[in-house]
Amino acid sequence: MTVLRMLLAVFFVLAGLGGIVSAVRRGNLFDLVGAVLLFTIAAALWPRRDRSRI
């Protein structure tokens, strides 16, 4: 399950980067907000370390 989550997170990061580039080129604020939302989804999907094993 973590491999799938990591792949989805990488996909959303790449989509967010593409959205930022597109938003900056066009000067569109709504595209920029959408790209930030994609990064937020990627951060939520990224698996975290289990702190109980420290």
N, C-alpha and C positions, 0 to 999 in steps of 0.2 A: 504494500500500500504506500510506503514512503517513496518508492521509486516513481510511482504514478503521480504522487503529489509534487515531487521535485520536478518532474517533466512538465506538469501543468504550470508550476511556478515559473520555470524557465520560459515557457511559452508566453505567459502573461508579462514577464519582464521584457522580452523581445518585442511584444506587441506594444508595450508602453513606450519603449524607446522609439519605435517607429511612429507612434502617435505624437510623441514630443517633437520629433523632427518634422513631421507633417504640420503640426500646429505652429511651430516657429516659422516655417516657410510661408504658410498662409496667413499667419497673424491671427489665428482663430482661437479665442479664449475657450470656447466650448470643447474644442479638440484637446486643448491642454488639460482641462478638467477631466476629460475622459481618460487621458493617458495617466494622470495621477491616480484615478480610480483603478486602473489596471495594475499599477504598482502596489496599491493597497491590497488588492486581491492576491497578488503574488506573495506579499509579505504574510498574509494570513495563511496561505497554503504551505509556505516553507516549513518543513519539519524542524521542531526545536529539539535541543539536547535534553535528554532526561537528566534532571538535576539530582535524582535520588541515587545515582551511581557515583556521585562525587566522593 
